[in-house]
Amino acid sequence: MTDRIPRIEGGPRSGLETWLARELQSGRFEGLPPYRPLRGGGQRPEQYARRLLAGLKNVELSGWDRELLRDDGRAFRSWAETYPAALPAS
């Protein structure tokens, strides 16, 4: 069973946050190989997505740290959407 991702309190979600929450709830990351970001070792995609989402919700991040996190999130999204195992069957 997939845990429900609570809505962010306060301002609207970014497109990246919405995508992460939706994909986590759908279980899309199951079956994908470990994600290996440029800054760090491999992690399960679901675990990495949850960390990204938690980081994006952190209101105490500086502007620079938030932008680095968004860059990491965009790279992860690109990887997840283009990985052959993640593509829907035609």
PDB file of N, CA, C and O in Angstrom, chain B, residues numbered from 101:
ATOM      1  N   MET B 101       0.845  -1.177   0.000  1.00  0.00           N
ATOM      2  CA  MET B 101       0.000   0.000   0.000  1.00  0.00           C
ATOM      3  C   MET B 101       0.887   1.235   0.000  1.00  0.00           C
ATOM      4  O   MET B 101       1.869   1.296   0.740  1.00  0.00           O
ATOM      5  N   THR B 102       0.555   2.200  -0.807  1.00  0.00           N
ATOM      6  CA  THR B 102       1.326   3.429  -0.900  1.00  0.00           C
ATOM      7  C   THR B 102       0.793   4.441   0.102  1.00  0.00           C
ATOM      8  O   THR B 102      -0.413   4.670   0.197  1.00  0.00           O
ATOM      9  N   ASP B 103       1.724   5.049   0.855  1.00  0.00           N
ATOM     10  CA  ASP B 103       1.322   6.076   1.812  1.00  0.00           C
ATOM     11  C   ASP B 103       0.806   7.294   1.083  1.00  0.00           C
ATOM     12  O   ASP B 103       1.299   7.649   0.012  1.00  0.00           O
ATOM     13  N   ARG B 104      -0.167   7.916   1.655  1.00  0.00           N
ATOM     14  CA  ARG B 104      -0.705   9.151   1.091  1.00  0.00           C
ATOM     15  C   ARG B 104       0.273  10.287   1.398  1.00  0.00           C
ATOM     16  O   ARG B 104       0.779  10.373   2.517  1.00  0.00           O
ATOM     17  N   ILE B 105       0.542  11.142   0.441  1.00  0.00           N
ATOM     18  CA  ILE B 105       1.427  12.283   0.606  1.00  0.00           C
ATOM     19  C   ILE B 105       0.568  13.472   1.015  1.00  0.00           C
ATOM     20  O   ILE B 105      -0.302  13.893   0.252  1.00  0.00           O
ATOM     21  N   PRO B 106       0.797  14.025   2.215  1.00  0.00           N
ATOM     22  CA  PRO B 106      -0.050  15.143   2.645  1.00  0.00           C
ATOM     23  C   PRO B 106       0.178  16.385   1.794  1.00  0.00           C
ATOM     24  O   PRO B 106       1.282  16.621   1.303  1.00  0.00           O
ATOM     25  N   ARG B 107      -0.863  17.165   1.629  1.00  0.00           N
ATOM     26  CA  ARG B 107      -0.761  18.430   0.899  1.00  0.00           C
ATOM     27  C   ARG B 107       0.096  19.400   1.667  1.00  0.00           C
ATOM     28  O   ARG B 107       0.131  19.384   2.897  1.00  0.00           O
ATOM     29  N   ILE B 108       0.773  20.227   0.951  1.00  0.00           N
ATOM     30  CA  ILE B 108       1.602  21.257   1.560  1.00  0.00           C
ATOM     31  C   ILE B 108       0.705  22.302   2.205  1.00  0.00           C
ATOM     32  O   ILE B 108      -0.308  22.690   1.623  1.00  0.00           O
ATOM     33  N   GLU B 109       1.053  22.748   3.361  1.00  0.00           N
ATOM     34  CA  GLU B 109       0.318  23.843   3.994  1.00  0.00           C
ATOM     35  C   GLU B 109       0.895  25.149   3.466  1.00  0.00           C
ATOM     36  O   GLU B 109       2.099  25.245   3.231  1.00  0.00           O
ATOM     37  N   GLY B 110       0.072  26.124   3.284  1.00  0.00           N
ATOM     38  CA  GLY B 110       0.569  27.416   2.821  1.00  0.00           C
ATOM     39  C   GLY B 110       0.403  27.577   1.326  1.00  0.00           C
ATOM     40  O   GLY B 110      -0.663  27.310   0.771  1.00  0.00           O
ATOM     41  N   GLY B 111       1.486  28.025   0.672  1.00  0.00           N
ATOM     42  CA  GLY B 111       1.443  28.361  -0.740  1.00  0.00           C
ATOM     43  C   GLY B 111       1.182  27.180  -1.653  1.00  0.00           C
ATOM     44  O   GLY B 111       1.182  26.032  -1.211  1.00  0.00           O
ATOM     45  N   PRO B 112       0.963  27.461  -2.915  1.00  0.00           N
ATOM     46  CA  PRO B 112       0.677  26.396  -3.872  1.00  0.00           C
ATOM     47  C   PRO B 112       1.912  25.537  -4.126  1.00  0.00           C
ATOM     48  O   PRO B 112       3.046  25.986  -3.959  1.00  0.00           O
ATOM     49  N   ARG B 113       1.669  24.317  -4.524  1.00  0.00           N
ATOM     50  CA  ARG B 113       2.764  23.415  -4.855  1.00  0.00           C
ATOM     51  C   ARG B 113       3.370  23.821  -6.189  1.00  0.00           C
ATOM     52  O   ARG B 113       2.707  24.395  -7.053  1.00  0.00           O
ATOM     53  N   SER B 114       4.649  23.504  -6.325  1.00  0.00           N
ATOM     54  CA  SER B 114       5.276  23.687  -7.634  1.00  0.00           C
ATOM     55  C   SER B 114       4.892  22.497  -8.502  1.00  0.00           C
ATOM     56  O   SER B 114       4.383  21.493  -8.003  1.00  0.00           O
ATOM     57  N   GLY B 115       5.134  22.612  -9.776  1.00  0.00           N
ATOM     58  CA  GLY B 115       4.854  21.497 -10.673  1.00  0.00           C
ATOM     59  C   GLY B 115       5.656  20.262 -10.314  1.00  0.00           C
ATOM     60  O   GLY B 115       5.168  19.140 -10.449  1.00  0.00           O
ATOM     61  N   LEU B 116       6.894  20.464  -9.855  1.00  0.00           N
ATOM     62  CA  LEU B 116       7.745  19.352  -9.460  1.00  0.00           C
ATOM     63  C   LEU B 116       7.184  18.643  -8.228  1.00  0.00           C
ATOM     64  O   LEU B 116       7.168  17.413  -8.175  1.00  0.00           O
ATOM     65  N   GLU B 117       6.726  19.408  -7.241  1.00  0.00           N
ATOM     66  CA  GLU B 117       6.140  18.812  -6.040  1.00  0.00           C
ATOM     67  C   GLU B 117       4.882  18.021  -6.394  1.00  0.00           C
ATOM     68  O   GLU B 117       4.678  16.916  -5.892  1.00  0.00           O
ATOM     69  N   THR B 118       4.055  18.577  -7.243  1.00  0.00           N
ATOM     70  CA  THR B 118       2.834  17.893  -7.658  1.00  0.00           C
ATOM     71  C   THR B 118       3.171  16.594  -8.368  1.00  0.00           C
ATOM     72  O   THR B 118       2.553  15.563  -8.101  1.00  0.00           O
ATOM     73  N   TRP B 119       4.140  16.632  -9.266  1.00  0.00           N
ATOM     74  CA  TRP B 119       4.548  15.439 -10.000  1.00  0.00           C
ATOM     75  C   TRP B 119       5.083  14.378  -9.043  1.00  0.00           C
ATOM     76  O   TRP B 119       4.702  13.211  -9.132  1.00  0.00           O
ATOM     77  N   LEU B 120       5.968  14.780  -8.124  1.00  0.00           N
ATOM     78  CA  LEU B 120       6.534  13.820  -7.173  1.00  0.00           C
ATOM     79  C   LEU B 120       5.439  13.146  -6.348  1.00  0.00           C
ATOM     80  O   LEU B 120       5.429  11.923  -6.209  1.00  0.00           O
ATOM     81  N   ALA B 121       4.528  13.934  -5.808  1.00  0.00           N
ATOM     82  CA  ALA B 121       3.451  13.384  -4.978  1.00  0.00           C
ATOM     83  C   ALA B 121       2.583  12.423  -5.792  1.00  0.00           C
ATOM     84  O   ALA B 121       2.245  11.339  -5.316  1.00  0.00           O
ATOM     85  N   ARG B 122       2.225  12.811  -7.004  1.00  0.00           N
ATOM     86  CA  ARG B 122       1.376  11.970  -7.855  1.00  0.00           C
ATOM     87  C   ARG B 122       2.066  10.650  -8.198  1.00  0.00           C
ATOM     88  O   ARG B 122       1.450   9.586  -8.127  1.00  0.00           O
ATOM     89  N   GLU B 123       3.339  10.722  -8.566  1.00  0.00           N
ATOM     90  CA  GLU B 123       4.063   9.517  -8.955  1.00  0.00           C
ATOM     91  C   GLU B 123       4.311   8.599  -7.758  1.00  0.00           C
ATOM     92  O   GLU B 123       4.275   7.377  -7.903  1.00  0.00           O
ATOM     93  N   LEU B 124       4.559   9.164  -6.593  1.00  0.00           N
ATOM     94  CA  LEU B 124       4.718   8.339  -5.391  1.00  0.00           C
ATOM     95  C   LEU B 124       3.421   7.612  -5.066  1.00  0.00           C
ATOM     96  O   LEU B 124       3.442   6.431  -4.722  1.00  0.00           O
ATOM     97  N   GLN B 125       2.310   8.298  -5.171  1.00  0.00           N
ATOM     98  CA  GLN B 125       1.022   7.682  -4.877  1.00  0.00           C
ATOM     99  C   GLN B 125       0.662   6.602  -5.883  1.00  0.00           C
ATOM    100  O   GLN B 125       0.002   5.622  -5.536  1.00  0.00           O
ATOM    101  N   SER B 126       1.088   6.774  -7.117  1.00  0.00           N
ATOM    102  CA  SER B 126       0.754   5.793  -8.153  1.00  0.00           C
ATOM    103  C   SER B 126       1.642   4.555  -8.097  1.00  0.00           C
ATOM    104  O   SER B 126       1.306   3.532  -8.693  1.00  0.00           O
ATOM    105  N   GLY B 127       2.766   4.630  -7.393  1.00  0.00           N
ATOM    106  CA  GLY B 127       3.695   3.506  -7.326  1.00  0.00           C
ATOM    107  C   GLY B 127       4.554   3.359  -8.570  1.00  0.00           C
ATOM    108  O   GLY B 127       5.119   2.294  -8.817  1.00  0.00           O
ATOM    109  N   ARG B 128       4.653   4.417  -9.345  1.00  0.00           N
ATOM    110  CA  ARG B 128       5.392   4.364 -10.614  1.00  0.00           C
ATOM    111  C   ARG B 128       6.868   4.007 -10.452  1.00  0.00           C
ATOM    112  O   ARG B 128       7.460   3.428 -11.363  1.00  0.00           O
ATOM    113  N   PHE B 129       7.468   4.338  -9.323  1.00  0.00           N
ATOM    114  CA  PHE B 129       8.902   4.130  -9.157  1.00  0.00           C
ATOM    115  C   PHE B 129       9.270   2.689  -8.815  1.00  0.00           C
ATOM    116  O   PHE B 129      10.448   2.333  -8.822  1.00  0.00           O
ATOM    117  N   GLU B 130       8.271   1.859  -8.516  1.00  0.00           N
ATOM    118  CA  GLU B 130       8.533   0.456  -8.217  1.00  0.00           C
ATOM    119  C   GLU B 130       9.038  -0.233  -9.481  1.00  0.00           C
ATOM    120  O   GLU B 130       8.501  -0.018 -10.567  1.00  0.00           O
ATOM    121  N   GLY B 131      10.046  -1.040  -9.341  1.00  0.00           N
ATOM    122  CA  GLY B 131      10.580  -1.767 -10.482  1.00  0.00           C
ATOM    123  C   GLY B 131      11.677  -1.040 -11.232  1.00  0.00           C
ATOM    124  O   GLY B 131      12.316  -1.628 -12.104  1.00  0.00           O
ATOM    125  N   LEU B 132      11.910   0.221 -10.915  1.00  0.00           N
ATOM    126  CA  LEU B 132      13.004   0.948 -11.558  1.00  0.00           C
ATOM    127  C   LEU B 132      14.314   0.627 -10.842  1.00  0.00           C
ATOM    128  O   LEU B 132      14.305   0.344  -9.644  1.00  0.00           O
ATOM    129  N   PRO B 133      15.432   0.665 -11.551  1.00  0.00           N
ATOM    130  CA  PRO B 133      16.723   0.418 -10.901  1.00  0.00           C
ATOM    131  C   PRO B 133      17.090   1.594  -9.996  1.00  0.00           C
ATOM    132  O   PRO B 133      16.443   2.639 -10.049  1.00  0.00           O
ATOM    133  N   PRO B 134      18.121   1.431  -9.167  1.00  0.00           N
ATOM    134  CA  PRO B 134      18.549   2.547  -8.314  1.00  0.00           C
ATOM    135  C   PRO B 134      18.880   3.787  -9.149  1.00  0.00           C
ATOM    136  O   PRO B 134      19.448   3.696 -10.237  1.00  0.00           O
ATOM    137  N   TYR B 135      18.510   4.929  -8.609  1.00  0.00           N
ATOM    138  CA  TYR B 135      18.824   6.205  -9.254  1.00  0.00           C
ATOM    139  C   TYR B 135      20.177   6.656  -8.741  1.00  0.00           C
ATOM    140  O   TYR B 135      20.418   6.645  -7.533  1.00  0.00           O
ATOM    141  N   ARG B 136      21.053   7.048  -9.633  1.00  0.00           N
ATOM    142  CA  ARG B 136      22.404   7.468  -9.263  1.00  0.00           C
ATOM    143  C   ARG B 136      22.617   8.932  -9.656  1.00  0.00           C
ATOM    144  O   ARG B 136      23.052   9.230 -10.769  1.00  0.00           O
ATOM    145  N   PRO B 137      22.301   9.844  -8.721  1.00  0.00           N
ATOM    146  CA  PRO B 137      22.492  11.272  -9.020  1.00  0.00           C
ATOM    147  C   PRO B 137      23.980  11.616  -9.115  1.00  0.00           C
ATOM    148  O   PRO B 137      24.834  10.877  -8.625  1.00  0.00           O
ATOM    149  N   LEU B 138      24.267  12.728  -9.742  1.00  0.00           N
ATOM    150  CA  LEU B 138      25.660  13.154  -9.892  1.00  0.00           C
ATOM    151  C   LEU B 138      26.329  13.392  -8.544  1.00  0.00           C
ATOM    152  O   LEU B 138      27.516  13.113  -8.378  1.00  0.00           O
ATOM    153  N   ARG B 139      25.568  13.906  -7.582  1.00  0.00           N
ATOM    154  CA  ARG B 139      26.138  14.183  -6.257  1.00  0.00           C
ATOM    155  C   ARG B 139      25.673  13.111  -5.273  1.00  0.00           C
ATOM    156  O   ARG B 139      24.794  13.369  -4.451  1.00  0.00           O
ATOM    157  N   GLY B 140      26.244  11.929  -5.347  1.00  0.00           N
ATOM    158  CA  GLY B 140      25.894  10.912  -4.365  1.00  0.00           C
ATOM    159  C   GLY B 140      25.729   9.538  -4.976  1.00  0.00           C
ATOM    160  O   GLY B 140      25.731   9.382  -6.197  1.00  0.00           O
ATOM    161  N   GLY B 141      25.586   8.539  -4.113  1.00  0.00           N
ATOM    162  CA  GLY B 141      25.450   7.149  -4.536  1.00  0.00           C
ATOM    163  C   GLY B 141      24.042   6.819  -4.974  1.00  0.00           C
ATOM    164  O   GLY B 141      23.165   7.682  -5.008  1.00  0.00           O
ATOM    165  N   GLY B 142      23.839   5.562  -5.307  1.00  0.00           N
ATOM    166  CA  GLY B 142      22.539   5.114  -5.782  1.00  0.00           C
ATOM    167  C   GLY B 142      21.528   4.958  -4.656  1.00  0.00           C
ATOM    168  O   GLY B 142      21.874   4.582  -3.536  1.00  0.00           O
ATOM    169  N   GLN B 143      20.289   5.251  -4.971  1.00  0.00           N
ATOM    170  CA  GLN B 143      19.189   5.104  -4.029  1.00  0.00           C
ATOM    171  C   GLN B 143      17.985   4.556  -4.767  1.00  0.00           C
ATOM    172  O   GLN B 143      17.864   4.720  -5.981  1.00  0.00           O
ATOM    173  N   ARG B 144      17.096   3.907  -4.037  1.00  0.00           N
ATOM    174  CA  ARG B 144      15.834   3.486  -4.644  1.00  0.00           C
ATOM    175  C   ARG B 144      15.092   4.740  -5.104  1.00  0.00           C
ATOM    176  O   ARG B 144      15.063   5.732  -4.376  1.00  0.00           O
ATOM    177  N   PRO B 145      14.498   4.718  -6.282  1.00  0.00           N
ATOM    178  CA  PRO B 145      13.807   5.907  -6.788  1.00  0.00           C
ATOM    179  C   PRO B 145      12.728   6.427  -5.843  1.00  0.00           C
ATOM    180  O   PRO B 145      12.584   7.638  -5.680  1.00  0.00           O
ATOM    181  N   GLU B 146      11.968   5.524  -5.218  1.00  0.00           N
ATOM    182  CA  GLU B 146      10.918   5.979  -4.304  1.00  0.00           C
ATOM    183  C   GLU B 146      11.516   6.726  -3.119  1.00  0.00           C
ATOM    184  O   GLU B 146      10.999   7.763  -2.703  1.00  0.00           O
ATOM    185  N   GLN B 147      12.606   6.194  -2.580  1.00  0.00           N
ATOM    186  CA  GLN B 147      13.280   6.833  -1.443  1.00  0.00           C
ATOM    187  C   GLN B 147      13.802   8.218  -1.848  1.00  0.00           C
ATOM    188  O   GLN B 147      13.648   9.186  -1.104  1.00  0.00           O
ATOM    189  N   TYR B 148      14.411   8.302  -3.015  1.00  0.00           N
ATOM    190  CA  TYR B 148      14.956   9.569  -3.490  1.00  0.00           C
ATOM    191  C   TYR B 148      13.837  10.591  -3.703  1.00  0.00           C
ATOM    192  O   TYR B 148      13.982  11.759  -3.340  1.00  0.00           O
ATOM    193  N   ALA B 149      12.718  10.149  -4.292  1.00  0.00           N
ATOM    194  CA  ALA B 149      11.582  11.041  -4.536  1.00  0.00           C
ATOM    195  C   ALA B 149      11.018  11.567  -3.217  1.00  0.00           C
ATOM    196  O   ALA B 149      10.677  12.746  -3.119  1.00  0.00           O
ATOM    197  N   ARG B 150      10.918  10.712  -2.210  1.00  0.00           N
ATOM    198  CA  ARG B 150      10.411  11.163  -0.902  1.00  0.00           C
ATOM    199  C   ARG B 150      11.339  12.200  -0.273  1.00  0.00           C
ATOM    200  O   ARG B 150      10.876  13.166   0.332  1.00  0.00           O
ATOM    201  N   ARG B 151      12.642  11.999  -0.415  1.00  0.00           N
ATOM    202  CA  ARG B 151      13.598  12.981   0.119  1.00  0.00           C
ATOM    203  C   ARG B 151      13.495  14.314  -0.617  1.00  0.00           C
ATOM    204  O   ARG B 151      13.547  15.377   0.001  1.00  0.00           O
ATOM    205  N   LEU B 152      13.350  14.251  -1.937  1.00  0.00           N
ATOM    206  CA  LEU B 152      13.173  15.481  -2.708  1.00  0.00           C
ATOM    207  C   LEU B 152      11.923  16.230  -2.270  1.00  0.00           C
ATOM    208  O   LEU B 152      11.959  17.441  -2.052  1.00  0.00           O
ATOM    209  N   LEU B 153      10.826  15.507  -2.142  1.00  0.00           N
ATOM    210  CA  LEU B 153       9.563  16.127  -1.761  1.00  0.00           C
ATOM    211  C   LEU B 153       9.662  16.760  -0.374  1.00  0.00           C
ATOM    212  O   LEU B 153       9.174  17.869  -0.160  1.00  0.00           O
ATOM    213  N   ALA B 154      10.288  16.060   0.561  1.00  0.00           N
ATOM    214  CA  ALA B 154      10.468  16.615   1.910  1.00  0.00           C
ATOM    215  C   ALA B 154      11.333  17.866   1.864  1.00  0.00           C
ATOM    216  O   ALA B 154      11.050  18.841   2.559  1.00  0.00           O
ATOM    217  N   GLY B 155      12.378  17.846   1.057  1.00  0.00           N
ATOM    218  CA  GLY B 155      13.244  19.010   0.935  1.00  0.00           C
ATOM    219  C   GLY B 155      12.528  20.206   0.331  1.00  0.00           C
ATOM    220  O   GLY B 155      12.721  21.338   0.774  1.00  0.00           O
ATOM    221  N   LEU B 156      11.710  19.960  -0.669  1.00  0.00           N
ATOM    222  CA  LEU B 156      10.970  21.050  -1.300  1.00  0.00           C
ATOM    223  C   LEU B 156       9.947  21.678  -0.359  1.00  0.00           C
ATOM    224  O   LEU B 156       9.600  22.850  -0.504  1.00  0.00           O
ATOM    225  N   LYS B 157       9.469  20.899   0.600  1.00  0.00           N
ATOM    226  CA  LYS B 157       8.517  21.413   1.581  1.00  0.00           C
ATOM    227  C   LYS B 157       9.195  22.215   2.685  1.00  0.00           C
ATOM    228  O   LYS B 157       8.528  22.947   3.417  1.00  0.00           O
ATOM    229  N   ASN B 158      10.509  22.086   2.811  1.00  0.00           N
ATOM    230  CA  ASN B 158      11.259  22.752   3.877  1.00  0.00           C
ATOM    231  C   ASN B 158      11.301  24.269   3.623  1.00  0.00           C
ATOM    232  O   ASN B 158      11.967  24.732   2.696  1.00  0.00           O
ATOM    233  N   VAL B 159      10.595  25.020   4.442  1.00  0.00           N
ATOM    234  CA  VAL B 159      10.518  26.469   4.255  1.00  0.00           C
ATOM    235  C   VAL B 159      11.775  27.186   4.736  1.00  0.00           C
ATOM    236  O   VAL B 159      11.941  28.377   4.472  1.00  0.00           O
ATOM    237  N   GLU B 160      12.658  26.487   5.433  1.00  0.00           N
ATOM    238  CA  GLU B 160      13.863  27.106   5.976  1.00  0.00           C
ATOM    239  C   GLU B 160      15.049  27.069   5.023  1.00  0.00           C
ATOM    240  O   GLU B 160      16.116  27.581   5.361  1.00  0.00           O
ATOM    241  N   LEU B 161      14.896  26.479   3.845  1.00  0.00           N
ATOM    242  CA  LEU B 161      15.994  26.420   2.887  1.00  0.00           C
ATOM    243  C   LEU B 161      16.299  27.797   2.318  1.00  0.00           C
ATOM    244  O   LEU B 161      15.398  28.604   2.088  1.00  0.00           O
ATOM    245  N   SER B 162      17.586  28.053   2.095  1.00  0.00           N
ATOM    246  CA  SER B 162      17.975  29.303   1.443  1.00  0.00           C
ATOM    247  C   SER B 162      17.605  29.218  -0.033  1.00  0.00           C
ATOM    248  O   SER B 162      17.338  28.132  -0.547  1.00  0.00           O
ATOM    249  N   GLY B 163      17.589  30.332  -0.697  1.00  0.00           N
ATOM    250  CA  GLY B 163      17.256  30.366  -2.119  1.00  0.00           C
ATOM    251  C   GLY B 163      18.187  29.505  -2.951  1.00  0.00           C
ATOM    252  O   GLY B 163      17.747  28.830  -3.882  1.00  0.00           O
ATOM    253  N   TRP B 164      19.474  29.523  -2.620  1.00  0.00           N
ATOM    254  CA  TRP B 164      20.463  28.739  -3.363  1.00  0.00           C
ATOM    255  C   TRP B 164      20.230  27.248  -3.167  1.00  0.00           C
ATOM    256  O   TRP B 164      20.238  26.486  -4.134  1.00  0.00           O
ATOM    257  N   ASP B 165      20.022  26.824  -1.917  1.00  0.00           N
ATOM    258  CA  ASP B 165      19.776  25.408  -1.628  1.00  0.00           C
ATOM    259  C   ASP B 165      18.487  24.932  -2.287  1.00  0.00           C
ATOM    260  O   ASP B 165      18.420  23.810  -2.788  1.00  0.00           O
ATOM    261  N   ARG B 166      17.476  25.774  -2.285  1.00  0.00           N
ATOM    262  CA  ARG B 166      16.201  25.415  -2.906  1.00  0.00           C
ATOM    263  C   ARG B 166      16.388  25.230  -4.417  1.00  0.00           C
ATOM    264  O   ARG B 166      15.818  24.310  -5.004  1.00  0.00           O
ATOM    265  N   GLU B 167      17.178  26.092  -5.039  1.00  0.00           N
ATOM    266  CA  GLU B 167      17.405  25.969  -6.482  1.00  0.00           C
ATOM    267  C   GLU B 167      18.211  24.702  -6.811  1.00  0.00           C
ATOM    268  O   GLU B 167      17.942  24.048  -7.818  1.00  0.00           O
ATOM    269  N   LEU B 168      19.184  24.357  -5.979  1.00  0.00           N
ATOM    270  CA  LEU B 168      19.932  23.111  -6.181  1.00  0.00           C
ATOM    271  C   LEU B 168      18.998  21.904  -6.060  1.00  0.00           C
ATOM    272  O   LEU B 168      19.095  20.954  -6.837  1.00  0.00           O
ATOM    273  N   LEU B 169      18.111  21.952  -5.095  1.00  0.00           N
ATOM    274  CA  LEU B 169      17.140  20.874  -4.900  1.00  0.00           C
ATOM    275  C   LEU B 169      16.207  20.765  -6.100  1.00  0.00           C
ATOM    276  O   LEU B 169      15.890  19.659  -6.539  1.00  0.00           O
ATOM    277  N   ARG B 170      15.769  21.892  -6.629  1.00  0.00           N
ATOM    278  CA  ARG B 170      14.916  21.867  -7.829  1.00  0.00           C
ATOM    279  C   ARG B 170      15.667  21.293  -9.027  1.00  0.00           C
ATOM    280  O   ARG B 170      15.101  20.535  -9.815  1.00  0.00           O
ATOM    281  N   ASP B 171      16.955  21.659  -9.162  1.00  0.00           N
ATOM    282  CA  ASP B 171      17.763  21.093 -10.246  1.00  0.00           C
ATOM    283  C   ASP B 171      17.864  19.580 -10.115  1.00  0.00           C
ATOM    284  O   ASP B 171      17.727  18.858 -11.103  1.00  0.00           O
ATOM    285  N   ASP B 172      18.104  19.096  -8.890  1.00  0.00           N
ATOM    286  CA  ASP B 172      18.161  17.654  -8.646  1.00  0.00           C
ATOM    287  C   ASP B 172      16.823  17.008  -8.991  1.00  0.00           C
ATOM    288  O   ASP B 172      16.778  15.930  -9.585  1.00  0.00           O
ATOM    289  N   GLY B 173      15.736  17.675  -8.613  1.00  0.00           N
ATOM    290  CA  GLY B 173      14.404  17.150  -8.902  1.00  0.00           C
ATOM    291  C   GLY B 173      14.110  17.090 -10.387  1.00  0.00           C
ATOM    292  O   GLY B 173      13.520  16.123 -10.867  1.00  0.00           O
ATOM    293  N   ARG B 174      14.518  18.118 -11.118  1.00  0.00           N
ATOM    294  CA  ARG B 174      14.294  18.115 -12.566  1.00  0.00           C
ATOM    295  C   ARG B 174      15.104  17.005 -13.244  1.00  0.00           C
ATOM    296  O   ARG B 174      14.620  16.357 -14.172  1.00  0.00           O
ATOM    297  N   ALA B 175      16.337  16.790 -12.777  1.00  0.00           N
ATOM    298  CA  ALA B 175      17.161  15.707 -13.335  1.00  0.00           C
ATOM    299  C   ALA B 175      16.526  14.350 -13.039  1.00  0.00           C
ATOM    300  O   ALA B 175      16.501  13.473 -13.902  1.00  0.00           O
ATOM    301  N   PHE B 176      16.013  14.178 -11.822  1.00  0.00           N
ATOM    302  CA  PHE B 176      15.367  12.929 -11.447  1.00  0.00           C
ATOM    303  C   PHE B 176      14.109  12.698 -12.286  1.00  0.00           C
ATOM    304  O   PHE B 176      13.863  11.587 -12.755  1.00  0.00           O
ATOM    305  N   ARG B 177      13.329  13.739 -12.466  1.00  0.00           N
ATOM    306  CA  ARG B 177      12.096  13.613 -13.263  1.00  0.00           C
ATOM    307  C   ARG B 177      12.424  13.215 -14.693  1.00  0.00           C
ATOM    308  O   ARG B 177      11.764  12.349 -15.267  1.00  0.00           O
ATOM    309  N   SER B 178      13.437  13.842 -15.267  1.00  0.00           N
ATOM    310  CA  SER B 178      13.845  13.516 -16.629  1.00  0.00           C
ATOM    311  C   SER B 178      14.268  12.051 -16.716  1.00  0.00           C
ATOM    312  O   SER B 178      13.894  11.350 -17.656  1.00  0.00           O
ATOM    313  N   TRP B 179      15.043  11.590 -15.742  1.00  0.00           N
ATOM    314  CA  TRP B 179      15.488  10.197 -15.710  1.00  0.00           C
ATOM    315  C   TRP B 179      14.293   9.257 -15.607  1.00  0.00           C
ATOM    316  O   TRP B 179      14.194   8.291 -16.364  1.00  0.00           O
ATOM    317  N   ALA B 180      13.389   9.532 -14.678  1.00  0.00           N
ATOM    318  CA  ALA B 180      12.247   8.649 -14.444  1.00  0.00           C
ATOM    319  C   ALA B 180      11.312   8.603 -15.647  1.00  0.00           C
ATOM    320  O   ALA B 180      10.754   7.550 -15.958  1.00  0.00           O
ATOM    321  N   GLU B 181      11.138   9.723 -16.317  1.00  0.00           N
ATOM    322  CA  GLU B 181      10.213   9.760 -17.453  1.00  0.00           C
ATOM    323  C   GLU B 181      10.801   9.166 -18.722  1.00  0.00           C
ATOM    324  O   GLU B 181      10.055   8.789 -19.626  1.00  0.00           O
ATOM    325  N   THR B 182      12.109   9.076 -18.809  1.00  0.00           N
ATOM    326  CA  THR B 182      12.721   8.543 -20.024  1.00  0.00           C
ATOM    327  C   THR B 182      13.250   7.124 -19.843  1.00  0.00           C
ATOM    328  O   THR B 182      13.641   6.491 -20.824  1.00  0.00           O
ATOM    329  N   TYR B 183      13.272   6.615 -18.627  1.00  0.00           N
ATOM    330  CA  TYR B 183      13.766   5.264 -18.406  1.00  0.00           C
ATOM    331  C   TYR B 183      12.779   4.277 -19.048  1.00  0.00           C
ATOM    332  O   TYR B 183      11.581   4.352 -18.776  1.00  0.00           O
ATOM    333  N   PRO B 184      13.257   3.361 -19.889  1.00  0.00           N
ATOM    334  CA  PRO B 184      12.353   2.464 -20.634  1.00  0.00           C
ATOM    335  C   PRO B 184      11.373   1.692 -19.754  1.00  0.00           C
ATOM    336  O   PRO B 184      10.227   1.491 -20.156  1.00  0.00           O
ATOM    337  N   ALA B 185      11.787   1.257 -18.572  1.00  0.00           N
ATOM    338  CA  ALA B 185      10.888   0.485 -17.715  1.00  0.00           C
ATOM    339  C   ALA B 185       9.737   1.339 -17.201  1.00  0.00           C
ATOM    340  O   ALA B 185       8.700   0.804 -16.808  1.00  0.00           O
ATOM    341  N   ALA B 186       9.904   2.669 -17.198  1.00  0.00           N
ATOM    342  CA  ALA B 186       8.875   3.546 -16.662  1.00  0.00           C
ATOM    343  C   ALA B 186       7.872   3.977 -17.720  1.00  0.00           C
ATOM    344  O   ALA B 186       6.830   4.543 -17.390  1.00  0.00           O
ATOM    345  N   LEU B 187       8.170   3.721 -18.973  1.00  0.00           N
ATOM    346  CA  LEU B 187       7.289   4.162 -20.041  1.00  0.00           C
ATOM    347  C   LEU B 187       6.057   3.261 -20.108  1.00  0.00           C
ATOM    348  O   LEU B 187       6.171   2.045 -19.957  1.00  0.00           O
ATOM    349  N   PRO B 188       4.899   3.839 -20.329  1.00  0.00           N
ATOM    350  CA  PRO B 188       3.682   3.014 -20.439  1.00  0.00           C
ATOM    351  C   PRO B 188       3.739   2.149 -21.701  1.00  0.00           C
ATOM    352  O   PRO B 188       4.337   2.524 -22.709  1.00  0.00           O
ATOM    353  N   ALA B 189       3.107   0.999 -21.613  1.00  0.00           N
ATOM    354  CA  ALA B 189       3.064   0.104 -22.774  1.00  0.00           C
ATOM    355  C   ALA B 189       2.199   0.707 -23.868  1.00  0.00           C
ATOM    356  O   ALA B 189       1.163   1.307 -23.583  1.00  0.00           O
ATOM    357  N   SER B 190       2.613   0.553 -25.100  1.00  0.00           N
ATOM    358  CA  SER B 190       1.853   1.109 -26.226  1.00  0.00           C
ATOM    359  C   SER B 190       0.798   0.148 -26.681  1.00  0.00           C
ATOM    360  O   SER B 190       0.059   0.442 -27.620  1.00  0.00           O
TER     361      SER B 190
END
